[in-house]
Amino acid sequence: MPTELNFSLHPAQQAIFTSDSRFKVVGAGRRFGKSYLARVKLICKALEETNEFGYNLSDKACYYIAPTFNQAKDIMWHSLKQMAAPITKKVRENEGIITLLNDRTIHLKGSDRPESLRGVGLSYVVMDEYAFMKEEVWTSIIRPTLADVRGGALFIGTPNGKNHFYDLFINAQEGLDAEDWEAFTFKSIDNPFLDPKEVLMATKDMPLEYVRQEFEANFASFGGTVFKSDMIEVEDKPRETGDIYMSVDPAGYEDVKGISQGRTKRLDETAISIVEVSNSGWYVHDVITGRWNVRETALRILRAAQKYRPKLLGIEKGALKNALMPYLQDNMRRLNVYPYIVELSHGNQKKADRIVWALQGRLEQGRLIFAPGLYLSKITEQLLDFPNPMSHDDMIDSLAYIDQIAVTPYDMRVNSEVEEWEALDPVSGM
């Protein structure tokens, strides 16, 4: 008589479970329900006789891998045995292996024992807390074992800064490796069975950076040593009127052969900073970012120039600027906007030094203020991560370029009550 199993998944878990993607990367907050989802997925995959590609899976195993074997047992073993009990044929307690009624097996493994991961053909694997494993456990050991039946994988974990788990997540999110990858991110409170009051109580004494990582599934590394969250001030309007300046740090264009090739696997973004400069400092109106082709990049720059009317528009020199200029010139006539364009350069400075020189002092002294907007969370993350080499810095790099072109209009008015100066020597003027 067939055995019926009933699983209850909340909507966010269902979105992951029902996805057709072969490889799924999930960054989720604590108590989201990652382990429960992993149990359901492992059991369902182990019950399959063939997969969607038509391969026979009878001699293929399913693995649950944690950073250590003891962690795998602590996290998964008891609850997995309970959930799979109605369809279990045999349990090998010491080895952490469950054999189901169809003779297929689920194994618990630790990534700290790589020799135990080799030599077995797999149809499915769950890698729990991949951020705390060595990258080669997946790339060199597990990935090849899935190849002969086109097996799948579920990566689950809470972010731990910007490491190989972050790279995997970004590559899956942006489709840089293959179309059969998909990324998901959920906060703890996306679990409807978790009382928000409990989250509030659990986080009230935690540093903000840890709350963002542990409960909001934010990949921010908060390992930066230069910029701190209390340096970032937000105001609805500038403290006084000044001149608008724009700076552009272009990234590779998809449609320009040779320029976009050879860049890092996590692609940079073009960043367009719009800053109002006055006696009181800098007021950042917006930092527009994206990866566009060269035509779209030119239009984005000119639309921003049309809106803000900058005194100067600076663009980082090089091949990317040269590719961009013909499109800017063509569209200037069409849009009837003619910003004064100047060339920006590194000035023989390292990028990190240039960013620190331009931004740190202004932020510390309250002379760099940000307007509210959608860009704010993204630039805040880049500031707090800086100078982590795993983090993007396109927005703050663009913002630092403002220092090259902005002229602070210091008030040099003379007090009219001061007596008029007269030269002692009318010949020399002294």
Sequence and secondary structure as in RCSB ss.txt:
>XXXX:A:sequence
MPTELNFSLHPAQQAIFTSDSRFKVVGAGRRFGKSYLARVKLICKALEETNEFGYNLSDKACYYIAPTFNQAKDI
MWHSLKQMAAPITKKVRENEGIITLLNDRTIHLKGSDRPESLRGVGLSYVVMDEYAFMKEEVWTSIIRPTLADVR
GGALFIGTPNGKNHFYDLFINAQEGLDAEDWEAFTFKSIDNPFLDPKEVLMATKDMPLEYVRQEFEANFASFGGT
VFKSDMIEVEDKPRETGDIYMSVDPAGYEDVKGISQGRTKRLDETAISIVEVSNSGWYVHDVITGRWNVRETALR
ILRAAQKYRPKLLGIEKGALKNALMPYLQDNMRRLNVYPYIVELSHGNQKKADRIVWALQGRLEQGRLIFAPGLY
LSKITEQLLDFPNPMSHDDMIDSLAYIDQIAVTPYDMRVNSEVEEWEALDPVSGM
>XXXX:A:secstr
          HHHHHHHT   SEEEEEE TTSSHHHHHHHHHHHHHT SB TT  B TT EEEEEESSHHHHIII
IIHHHHHHHGGGEEEEETTTTEEEETTS EEEEEETT GGGGSS  EEEEEEETGGGS HHIIIIIIHHHTGGGT
 EEEEEE   SSSHHHHHHHHHHHTSS TTEEEEEE GGGSTTS HHHHHHHHTTS HHHHHHHTT        S
S  GGG EE SS SS  EEEEEEE    TTSTTTSTT  SS   EEEEEEEEETTEEEEEEEEEE   HHHHHHH
HHHHHHHH  SEEEEE SHHHHHHHHHHHHHHHHHT    EEEE  TT  HHHHHHHHHHHHHHTT EEE  STT
HHHHHHHHHHTT TTS  HHHHHHHTHHHH          TTS     SSTTTT 
